[in-house]
């Protein structure tokens, strides 16, 4: 299911925002960064991250997306299963959302849209 959610997000941003992800990290070619065309600011980062980096048991990599959110929503959203402090980003403004199916696509899309608007 992970690949499906990742691909669905990529299809969504291509259709909705005309975004094609890029892969700026030679060391992590599987990371896809979604940026605004006009200002090159990131609005999402799709990554594979070891579970233990998120405070979960195990070391196998899990797919996730980092999204910018309003600071007042960070703690509220982190209380939900499958949503964590942002991996490798500012934890006051960004979250990591698992793309394993624990958080439905219908709940990820509004967060992605908000991230897009917050980074314009």
Secondary structure, DSSP 8 states (H G I E B T S, - for coil): -HHHHHHHHHHHHHHHH----B---GGGTT-EEEE-TTT--EEEEEEEEEGGGGT-SS-SEEEEEEEE--HHHHHHHHTSTTEEE-TTS-TTTEEEEE-SSSS-HHHHHHHHHHHHHHT-
